[in-house]
Amino acid sequence: MSILKEKLREKIVAERPRTEKLMKEFGNVKVDEVTIGQVIGGMRDIKSLVTDISYLDPFEGIRFRGLTIPEVFAKIPKVPNAEMPSVEGFFYFLLTGDIPTETEVAEVRSEFDKRREVPSYVFNILKSMPIDSHPMTMFATGIMSMQKDSIFAKDYHKGLKKANYWEAYYEDAMNLLAKLPEIAAFIYRLKYRDGKIIPSDPKLDFGGNFAHMMGIDKPYDDVARMYFILHSDHESGNVSAHTGHLVASALSDMYYAISAMLNGLAGPLHGLANEEVLRWLHGVMEKMGGKVPTEEDMKQFVYETLKTGVIPGFGHAVLRKTDPRYMAQREFCLKHLPNDLLFKYVDMLFKVVPPILLEQGKAKNPWPNVDAQSGVIQWYYGVKEYEFYTVLFGIGRALGVCSNIIWARALGYALERPKSLTTKMLEDIAFGKK
């Protein structure tokens, strides 16, 4: 081991007890208007961000522009001959707060169609990357490569007035969002389908065209629409949304911001939860011999699991009811894949886990969250490459983050710059020296 690394190890071993003591013994001590626990613990629950795009209600789940998920799915115009609302109409709603008319949906779709073509250099860059590159790395790289075309970056250096920043961000957002389905599908076909690329079909909507380019038949087009809408926004404090907002607050353009958003989403503590749930479910199936368990069998398995671990996909830091995003996907599964073996396991867990968690006091919210269901649907329709699931998440999340960034520039929100304290300062506060 190098001298530098060994010295650093010694310092870390000496420093850790200080932070642990502050968290354990003085977590509730006030620092200004917050606590030491919040300062050290990732700023949890500190109300210091503003967004009108979405709000996480503990009892209603995520509200988009004030509407619950069932209300959104009922009110946004649906794609003809489809069950789900159009992504184009939903984006109009996120930006304006108004339910679009069919004409307004068609106008957004027309705008996306005009901006849909992906520059050939993006595909060349992706093809030049090692084929075993992570798809999120490829997705973020493809987006970043288009930064040279940023309208905001060009107009800013020409003296764009601050009051008009939002217009340039809007143009960048529309240009970028229109291209995301094709870039993502290209990555999928390049990596997992022997490079057999399916060209874009301009006659199809956002979700329908994505399903087409993925090479998956109906009703996967509705799966795509549902998935993108459900994952679009989740307030501004989660890692991906906040990262995009933070980067854009420096007036980095939309390409920088959305690429950064994806980098945050790629972390195991954020966007990989549905992948981890699906891996766990396959492990459960293997242990049970691939047969449908009885409720008693599953209860016994859950009790045994809780002795040493957790049940992935259950519980949420804010929600105090079953995640409505989970319920939307559950309803889809009950209609389209009720006899699928993997779904039967999910269905059984939905019935037995919450009562057991309540009984044992294991969680404030013992009900399943969105990640307990989403990977199952992708697997059923043939998208069995776990690592690609976060790319799907990223397409949806870009809709909400772009909306938030446009409004942040429109309202002139400032560069984010929280104030830091040293551990010694926190100790002085904790021990009453200040």
C-alpha positions as CSV (number, residue, x, y, z in Angstrom):
1,M,0.0,0.0,0.0
2,S,1.3,3.5,-0.9
3,I,2.4,5.9,1.9
4,L,-0.4,8.3,0.9
5,K,-3.1,5.6,1.0
6,E,-1.9,4.3,4.3
7,K,-1.9,7.8,5.8
8,L,-5.4,8.4,4.5
9,R,-6.6,5.1,6.0
10,E,-5.3,6.1,9.4
11,K,-7.0,9.5,9.2
12,I,-10.4,7.9,8.2
13,V,-10.3,5.4,11.0
14,A,-9.7,8.2,13.4
15,E,-12.4,10.5,12.0
16,R,-15.3,8.1,11.7
17,P,-16.1,7.9,15.4
18,R,-16.6,11.7,15.5
19,T,-19.3,11.6,12.8
20,E,-20.9,8.5,14.3
21,K,-21.1,10.1,17.8
22,L,-22.6,13.3,16.4
23,M,-25.3,11.3,14.5
24,K,-26.1,8.9,17.4
25,E,-26.0,11.2,20.4
26,F,-26.6,14.7,19.0
27,G,-28.7,14.1,15.9
28,N,-31.5,16.3,17.2
29,V,-29.4,19.3,18.2
30,K,-30.4,22.3,16.2
31,V,-28.0,24.1,13.8
32,D,-29.9,27.2,12.8
33,E,-33.3,25.8,11.8
34,V,-32.2,22.3,11.1
35,T,-30.7,19.5,13.1
36,I,-27.2,17.9,13.1
37,G,-28.8,14.7,11.9
38,Q,-30.2,16.5,8.8
39,V,-26.9,18.3,8.1
40,I,-24.9,15.0,8.2
41,G,-27.7,12.7,7.0
42,G,-28.1,14.0,3.4
43,M,-30.3,17.0,4.1
44,R,-33.3,14.6,4.6
45,D,-36.7,16.4,4.9
46,I,-35.1,19.9,4.8
47,K,-37.7,22.0,2.8
48,S,-35.5,24.2,0.6
49,L,-36.5,23.5,-3.0
50,V,-39.5,24.7,-5.0
51,T,-41.3,22.9,-7.8
52,D,-44.9,23.1,-9.1
53,I,-44.4,20.2,-11.4
54,S,-45.0,17.4,-8.8
55,Y,-45.5,16.9,-5.1
56,L,-45.1,13.7,-3.1
57,D,-48.1,13.4,-0.9
58,P,-47.7,10.8,1.9
59,F,-51.3,9.6,1.5
60,E,-52.0,10.1,-2.2
61,G,-48.6,9.4,-3.7
62,I,-47.0,11.5,-6.4
63,R,-49.2,14.3,-7.7
64,F,-48.4,15.8,-11.1
65,R,-49.6,19.4,-11.2
66,G,-52.0,18.7,-8.4
67,L,-53.5,15.6,-10.0
68,T,-53.2,12.0,-8.6
69,I,-51.9,9.3,-10.9
70,P,-55.4,7.9,-11.5
71,E,-56.6,11.4,-12.4
72,V,-53.8,11.9,-14.8
73,F,-54.4,8.6,-16.6
74,A,-58.1,9.5,-16.8
75,K,-57.8,13.0,-18.1
76,I,-54.8,13.2,-20.4
77,P,-55.9,12.3,-24.0
78,K,-55.1,8.7,-24.9
79,V,-53.3,7.6,-28.1
80,P,-55.9,6.2,-30.6
81,N,-56.4,2.5,-30.2
82,A,-54.3,2.5,-27.0
83,E,-55.0,2.3,-23.3
84,M,-52.5,4.9,-22.1
85,P,-52.3,8.6,-22.4
86,S,-49.8,10.0,-24.9
87,V,-46.4,11.1,-23.6
88,E,-46.7,14.2,-25.7
89,G,-50.0,15.2,-24.0
90,F,-48.5,14.4,-20.6
91,F,-45.5,16.7,-21.3
92,Y,-47.8,19.5,-22.3
93,F,-49.5,19.0,-19.0
94,L,-46.3,19.0,-17.0
95,L,-45.1,22.2,-18.6
96,T,-48.4,24.2,-18.5
97,G,-50.5,22.5,-15.8
98,D,-53.4,22.4,-18.3
99,I,-55.1,19.3,-19.6
100,P,-54.3,19.4,-23.4
101,T,-56.9,19.2,-26.1
102,E,-56.4,16.7,-28.9
103,T,-55.3,19.6,-31.1
104,E,-52.7,20.6,-28.5
105,V,-51.4,17.0,-28.2
106,A,-51.1,16.9,-32.0
107,E,-49.1,20.1,-32.0
108,V,-46.6,18.7,-29.4
109,R,-46.3,15.5,-31.4
110,S,-45.6,17.6,-34.6
111,E,-42.9,19.5,-32.8
112,F,-41.2,16.3,-31.6
113,D,-41.5,14.9,-35.2
114,K,-39.7,17.9,-36.6
115,R,-36.9,17.6,-34.1
116,R,-36.7,13.7,-33.9
117,E,-33.7,13.1,-36.3
118,V,-30.6,12.1,-34.4
119,P,-27.3,13.3,-35.8
120,S,-25.3,10.5,-37.4
121,Y,-22.2,11.4,-35.2
122,V,-24.2,10.3,-32.1
123,F,-24.6,6.8,-33.5
124,N,-20.9,6.8,-34.6
125,I,-19.8,7.7,-31.1
126,L,-22.0,5.0,-29.6
127,K,-20.7,2.4,-32.0
128,S,-17.1,3.3,-31.2
129,M,-17.6,2.6,-27.5
130,P,-16.7,-0.8,-26.1
131,I,-19.8,-3.0,-26.5
132,D,-19.6,-4.0,-22.8
133,S,-20.0,-0.3,-21.8
134,H,-22.9,0.2,-19.4
135,P,-26.0,1.4,-21.3
136,M,-26.3,4.3,-19.0
137,T,-22.8,5.4,-19.8
138,M,-23.7,5.2,-23.5
139,F,-27.0,7.0,-23.0
140,A,-25.3,9.9,-21.1
141,T,-22.5,10.0,-23.6
142,G,-24.9,10.2,-26.6
143,I,-26.7,13.1,-24.9
144,M,-23.5,14.9,-24.0
145,S,-22.2,14.6,-27.5
146,M,-25.1,16.8,-28.8
147,Q,-24.1,19.7,-26.5
148,K,-22.5,21.4,-29.4
149,D,-25.9,22.0,-30.8
150,S,-27.3,23.7,-27.6
151,I,-29.3,26.8,-28.5
152,F,-28.9,28.2,-25.1
153,A,-25.1,27.9,-25.1
154,K,-24.9,29.8,-28.4
155,D,-27.5,32.4,-27.6
156,Y,-26.0,33.1,-24.1
157,H,-22.7,34.1,-25.7
158,K,-24.6,36.4,-28.0
159,G,-26.0,38.3,-25.1
160,L,-29.3,36.6,-24.5
161,K,-31.3,38.5,-21.9
162,K,-32.0,36.7,-18.6
163,A,-35.8,37.0,-19.0
164,N,-35.5,35.0,-22.2
165,Y,-33.2,32.2,-20.9
166,W,-36.2,29.9,-20.5
167,E,-37.0,30.1,-24.3
168,A,-33.6,28.7,-25.2
169,Y,-33.9,26.0,-22.5
170,Y,-37.3,25.2,-23.9
171,E,-35.9,24.8,-27.4
172,D,-33.0,22.6,-26.1
173,A,-35.5,20.5,-24.1
174,M,-37.8,19.9,-27.1
175,N,-34.8,19.0,-29.4
176,L,-33.4,16.6,-26.8
177,L,-36.6,14.9,-25.7
178,A,-37.6,14.2,-29.2
179,K,-34.4,12.2,-29.8
180,L,-34.3,10.2,-26.6
181,P,-36.4,7.2,-27.7
182,E,-34.3,6.6,-30.8
183,I,-31.0,7.0,-28.9
184,A,-32.1,4.6,-26.2
185,A,-33.5,2.0,-28.6
186,F,-30.4,2.2,-30.7
187,I,-28.3,1.4,-27.6
188,Y,-30.5,-1.5,-26.8
189,R,-30.4,-3.0,-30.3
190,L,-26.7,-2.4,-30.6
191,K,-25.8,-4.1,-27.3
192,Y,-28.4,-6.8,-27.0
193,R,-29.7,-7.6,-30.5
194,D,-26.6,-8.0,-32.6
195,G,-26.6,-4.4,-33.8
196,K,-29.8,-5.0,-35.8
197,I,-31.1,-1.4,-35.7
198,I,-34.8,-0.7,-36.5
199,P,-35.3,2.7,-38.1
200,S,-37.7,5.3,-36.5
201,D,-41.3,5.4,-37.8
202,P,-42.5,9.0,-38.1
203,K,-46.1,7.9,-38.2
204,L,-45.9,6.8,-34.5
205,D,-46.2,8.7,-31.3
206,F,-43.4,8.9,-28.6
207,G,-44.2,5.7,-26.9
208,G,-45.3,3.8,-29.9
209,N,-42.2,4.7,-31.9
210,F,-40.0,3.6,-29.0
211,A,-41.7,0.2,-28.8
212,H,-41.3,-0.1,-32.6
213,M,-37.6,0.7,-32.5
214,M,-37.1,-1.8,-29.6
215,G,-38.7,-4.5,-31.8
216,I,-41.5,-5.4,-29.4
217,D,-45.1,-5.8,-30.4
218,K,-48.3,-4.4,-28.8
219,P,-49.1,-3.7,-26.0
220,Y,-45.5,-2.8,-25.3
221,D,-46.2,0.6,-26.7
222,D,-48.6,1.1,-23.8
223,V,-46.0,-0.2,-21.4
224,A,-43.6,2.4,-22.7
225,R,-46.1,5.2,-22.3
226,M,-47.1,4.1,-18.8
227,Y,-43.5,3.7,-17.7
228,F,-42.3,7.1,-19.0
229,I,-45.3,8.9,-17.4
230,L,-45.0,7.1,-14.0
231,H,-41.2,7.7,-13.8
232,S,-41.3,11.3,-15.1
233,D,-41.0,13.3,-11.8
234,H,-40.8,12.8,-8.1
235,E,-40.4,16.3,-6.6
236,S,-37.0,17.9,-6.9
237,G,-35.1,16.4,-4.0
238,N,-34.3,13.0,-5.4
239,V,-30.8,12.5,-6.7
240,S,-31.6,12.6,-10.5
241,A,-34.1,15.5,-10.4
242,H,-31.9,17.5,-8.0
243,T,-28.7,16.9,-9.9
244,G,-30.3,18.1,-13.1
245,H,-31.7,21.2,-11.3
246,L,-28.4,21.9,-9.6
247,V,-26.3,21.7,-12.8
248,A,-28.7,23.8,-14.7
249,S,-28.7,26.4,-11.9
250,A,-25.1,27.2,-13.0
251,L,-26.6,27.9,-16.5
252,S,-25.1,24.8,-17.8
253,D,-27.4,23.9,-20.8
254,M,-30.0,21.2,-21.0
255,Y,-27.5,18.7,-22.5
256,Y,-25.1,19.0,-19.6
257,A,-28.0,19.0,-17.1
258,I,-29.8,15.9,-18.4
259,S,-26.5,14.0,-18.8
260,A,-25.7,14.8,-15.2
261,M,-29.2,13.7,-14.2
262,L,-28.6,10.3,-15.8
263,N,-25.3,9.9,-14.0
264,G,-27.1,10.4,-10.7
265,L,-29.8,8.0,-11.7
266,A,-27.3,5.3,-12.4
267,G,-26.4,5.0,-8.8
268,P,-27.4,1.8,-6.9
269,L,-29.2,3.8,-4.2
270,H,-31.4,5.5,-6.8
271,G,-32.2,4.1,-10.2
272,L,-31.2,0.4,-9.8
273,A,-33.9,-0.6,-7.3
274,N,-36.2,-2.3,-9.8
275,E,-33.2,-4.3,-11.1
276,E,-32.4,-5.4,-7.6
277,V,-36.0,-6.4,-6.9
278,L,-36.1,-8.5,-10.1
279,R,-32.9,-10.3,-9.2
280,W,-34.3,-11.0,-5.8
281,L,-37.5,-12.3,-7.2
282,H,-35.7,-14.8,-9.5
283,G,-33.8,-15.9,-6.5
284,V,-37.1,-16.5,-4.6
285,M,-38.5,-18.5,-7.5
286,E,-35.4,-20.6,-7.6
287,K,-35.5,-21.4,-3.9
288,M,-39.2,-22.4,-4.3
289,G,-38.5,-24.7,-7.2
290,G,-40.3,-22.5,-9.8
291,K,-43.7,-23.4,-8.6
292,V,-46.5,-21.0,-7.4
293,P,-46.2,-21.0,-3.6
294,T,-49.2,-21.1,-1.2
295,E,-49.7,-18.1,1.0
296,E,-48.4,-20.1,3.9
297,D,-45.2,-21.0,2.0
298,M,-44.7,-17.4,1.1
299,K,-45.3,-16.2,4.6
300,Q,-42.8,-18.6,6.0
301,F,-40.3,-17.4,3.4
302,V,-40.9,-13.8,4.3
303,Y,-40.5,-14.5,8.1
304,E,-37.2,-16.3,7.4
305,T,-35.9,-13.5,5.1
306,L,-36.7,-10.8,7.7
307,K,-34.5,-12.5,10.3
308,T,-31.4,-11.4,8.3
309,G,-32.5,-9.0,5.7
310,V,-35.3,-7.0,4.0
311,I,-37.9,-7.6,1.4
312,P,-36.8,-5.5,-1.6
313,G,-39.4,-3.2,-3.1
314,F,-41.4,-2.7,0.1
315,G,-41.4,0.6,2.1
316,H,-40.9,4.2,1.1
317,A,-39.3,7.1,2.9
318,V,-42.4,9.4,2.4
319,L,-45.4,7.3,1.3
320,R,-47.8,6.0,3.9
321,K,-49.9,3.8,1.5
322,T,-49.2,1.6,-1.5
323,D,-47.4,3.5,-4.2
324,P,-50.0,4.5,-6.8
325,R,-47.3,3.9,-9.4
326,Y,-47.2,0.3,-8.2
327,M,-51.0,0.1,-8.4
328,A,-51.1,1.5,-12.0
329,Q,-48.6,-1.2,-13.1
330,R,-50.4,-3.9,-11.1
331,E,-53.7,-3.1,-12.9
332,F,-51.9,-3.5,-16.2
333,C,-50.4,-6.9,-15.1
334,L,-53.8,-8.1,-13.9
335,K,-55.2,-7.4,-17.4
336,H,-52.3,-8.4,-19.6
337,L,-50.2,-11.0,-17.7
338,P,-52.3,-12.4,-14.9
339,N,-50.9,-16.0,-15.4
340,D,-47.3,-15.1,-15.7
341,L,-45.3,-17.0,-13.0
342,L,-43.2,-14.0,-12.0
343,F,-46.2,-11.8,-11.6
344,K,-47.9,-14.5,-9.5
345,Y,-44.9,-14.2,-7.1
346,V,-45.3,-10.4,-7.0
347,D,-49.0,-10.8,-6.5
348,M,-48.4,-13.2,-3.6
349,L,-45.9,-10.9,-1.9
350,F,-48.3,-8.0,-2.3
351,K,-50.8,-10.0,-0.2
352,V,-48.6,-11.3,2.5
353,V,-45.7,-8.9,3.1
354,P,-47.5,-5.7,4.4
355,P,-49.3,-7.5,7.3
356,I,-46.1,-9.2,8.3
357,L,-44.1,-5.9,8.2
358,L,-46.8,-4.2,10.2
359,E,-46.9,-7.0,12.7
360,Q,-43.1,-6.8,13.2
361,G,-42.9,-3.0,13.1
362,K,-40.3,-3.2,10.3
363,A,-41.5,-0.2,8.3
364,K,-43.6,3.0,8.7
365,N,-44.9,2.2,5.2
366,P,-45.0,-1.6,4.7
367,W,-46.6,-1.4,1.3
368,P,-44.9,-2.0,-2.1
369,N,-43.3,0.9,-4.0
370,V,-43.0,1.3,-7.8
371,D,-39.8,-0.8,-8.0
372,A,-41.6,-3.9,-6.7
373,Q,-43.5,-4.2,-10.0
374,S,-41.8,-2.4,-12.9
375,G,-39.1,-4.9,-13.7
376,V,-41.6,-7.7,-13.9
377,I,-43.4,-6.1,-16.8
378,Q,-40.2,-5.4,-18.8
379,W,-39.1,-9.0,-18.3
380,Y,-42.4,-10.4,-19.5
381,Y,-42.2,-8.4,-22.8
382,G,-38.6,-9.6,-23.4
383,V,-36.5,-6.8,-22.1
384,K,-34.5,-9.2,-19.8
385,E,-31.3,-7.1,-19.7
386,Y,-31.5,-5.7,-16.2
387,E,-28.9,-3.0,-16.7
388,F,-31.1,-1.4,-19.4
389,Y,-34.0,-0.7,-17.1
390,T,-32.4,2.5,-15.8
391,V,-32.2,3.8,-19.3
392,L,-36.0,3.4,-19.5
393,F,-36.2,5.2,-16.2
394,G,-34.0,8.0,-17.6
395,I,-36.2,8.7,-20.6
396,G,-39.2,9.2,-18.3
397,R,-37.3,11.2,-15.7
398,A,-36.1,13.6,-18.4
399,L,-39.7,14.7,-19.1
400,G,-40.0,16.0,-15.5
401,V,-36.5,17.4,-15.1
402,C,-36.7,19.3,-18.4
403,S,-40.0,20.8,-17.3
404,N,-38.5,21.8,-13.9
405,I,-35.4,23.4,-15.5
406,I,-37.5,25.4,-18.0
407,W,-39.5,26.8,-15.2
408,A,-36.5,27.4,-13.0
409,R,-35.0,29.6,-15.7
410,A,-38.3,31.3,-16.4
411,L,-38.7,32.3,-12.7
412,G,-35.0,33.2,-12.4
413,Y,-34.1,30.7,-9.6
414,A,-30.6,31.3,-8.3
415,L,-27.4,29.3,-8.5
416,E,-27.6,26.7,-5.7
417,R,-25.0,27.3,-3.1
418,P,-25.6,25.8,0.4
419,K,-23.2,26.6,3.2
420,S,-20.9,23.9,4.7
421,L,-19.7,23.5,8.3
422,T,-16.7,21.6,9.6
423,T,-17.1,18.6,11.9
424,K,-15.4,20.7,14.6
425,M,-18.1,23.4,14.2
426,L,-20.8,20.7,14.6
427,E,-19.1,19.3,17.7
428,D,-18.9,22.8,19.3
429,I,-22.7,23.2,18.7
430,A,-23.4,19.7,20.0
431,F,-21.4,20.2,23.1
432,G,-22.8,23.6,23.8
433,K,-19.6,25.6,23.1
434,K,-21.4,27.8,20.6
